[in-house]
Amino acid sequence: MKIKRNDADDVQIDMSPMIDMVFLLLIFFLVASQIVKVEKAKIDLPFAVHAAVPEDETGRFLVSVDSEGDLFAGVEQQEVTLEELKQIIQEQVNIDPEVRIVIRADDETKFEYSEEILTACGEMGAKDMIFAAFEGSQ
């Protein structure tokens, strides 16, 4: 038995599922690109023999300084000047007088930059400051 096929019955591909998938992928990548966190401050923390993890790490305000002396503040690590940092710390002290500050200084950062941060924190009334470091020796 021989079956003849009619040329008028062309097979067509339904494009609607493919279009749906393209839109879903587009939406996924748009949403995922908003979630990706870009770290602006490139900090290589130093090693310290007696470094210890604080008992309570929550609620600390983060200040970073890179090897060039550029300052970054807050969770978003926005680049700020020393005067802007003072204003931000003053706001944090006004919100919580017992604000705790973590200073992340690059391994190659000159002490002068860290000293400026410590002085700014002291002038604005912050009392609890710690330096971030890796435990152990390099």
C-alpha positions in Angstrom: 0.0 0.0 0.0 1.4 3.3 -1.0 0.4 6.5 0.7 0.5 9.6 -1.3 1.0 12.9 0.4 -0.6 16.0 -0.9 1.7 19.1 -1.2 -1.0 21.3 0.0 -0.6 19.8 3.5 2.6 21.6 4.3 3.9 21.1 7.9 4.2 24.3 9.8 6.0 25.0 13.1 4.0 26.8 15.7 6.1 29.8 16.7 4.1 30.9 19.7 5.8 28.7 22.3 9.2 29.8 21.0 8.2 33.5 21.3 7.0 32.8 24.9 10.3 31.3 25.8 12.2 34.2 24.3 10.2 36.7 26.4 10.6 34.6 29.5 14.4 34.5 29.0 14.5 38.2 28.4 12.6 38.9 31.6 14.8 36.5 33.6 18.0 38.2 32.4 16.6 41.7 33.1 15.6 40.7 36.7 18.9 38.7 37.2 21.0 41.7 36.1 19.4 43.8 38.8 20.4 41.3 41.5 24.0 41.0 40.6 26.1 42.9 43.1 29.1 44.7 41.7 31.7 45.4 44.4 33.1 48.8 43.8 35.8 48.7 46.4 38.5 46.3 45.6 40.0 45.5 49.0 42.5 42.8 49.8 42.3 42.4 53.5 45.5 42.0 55.5 46.2 38.9 57.6 46.6 39.2 61.4 47.8 36.5 63.7 45.4 37.6 66.5 42.4 38.4 64.3 39.1 37.2 65.8 35.5 37.2 64.5 33.3 39.5 66.6 30.6 37.8 68.6 27.9 39.9 67.1 28.4 41.0 63.5 25.0 42.4 62.8 24.2 46.1 62.6 27.8 47.2 61.8 28.3 50.2 59.5 30.9 49.4 56.8 33.6 51.9 55.8 36.3 50.8 53.2 39.5 52.4 52.1 41.5 51.1 49.1 45.2 51.3 48.5 44.8 54.7 46.8 42.9 56.2 49.7 39.5 56.2 48.1 36.7 55.9 50.7 33.5 53.8 50.3 30.7 53.8 52.8 27.6 51.7 53.6 26.3 48.4 52.4 26.2 49.7 48.8 29.9 50.8 49.1 29.3 54.2 47.5 32.4 56.2 46.9 32.5 59.2 49.2 34.8 62.0 50.2 36.0 62.5 53.8 33.5 65.3 54.4 30.7 63.1 53.1 31.8 60.3 55.3 31.7 62.5 58.3 28.1 63.5 57.5 27.1 59.9 57.0 28.7 58.8 60.3 27.0 61.8 62.0 23.7 60.5 60.6 24.4 57.0 61.8 25.4 58.3 65.3 22.1 60.4 65.4 20.1 57.2 64.6 22.0 55.0 67.0 24.5 56.6 69.5 26.0 53.1 70.0 26.7 52.6 66.2 29.4 50.0 65.5 31.7 50.6 62.6 33.8 48.1 60.6 36.8 49.6 58.8 38.0 47.5 55.8 41.5 48.8 54.7 43.4 47.3 51.9 46.6 45.4 52.7 48.6 48.1 50.8 46.7 51.1 52.4 48.9 53.7 54.1 48.1 54.2 57.8 47.4 57.9 57.2 44.1 56.9 55.3 43.0 54.7 58.2 43.9 57.4 60.7 41.7 59.9 58.8 38.7 57.5 59.1 39.4 56.9 62.8 39.6 60.6 63.4 36.4 61.3 61.5 34.6 58.6 63.4 35.8 60.0 66.7 34.9 63.6 65.8 31.4 62.5 64.9 30.9 60.6 68.2 31.3 57.0 67.1 33.0 54.9 69.9 33.0 51.3 68.7 35.3 50.7 65.7 37.1 47.6 64.5 39.4 46.7 61.6 38.5 43.8 59.3 41.4 41.3 58.8 41.8 37.6 57.9 42.9 35.4 60.7 46.3 33.7 60.5 49.5 34.5 58.7 49.9 34.8 55.0 
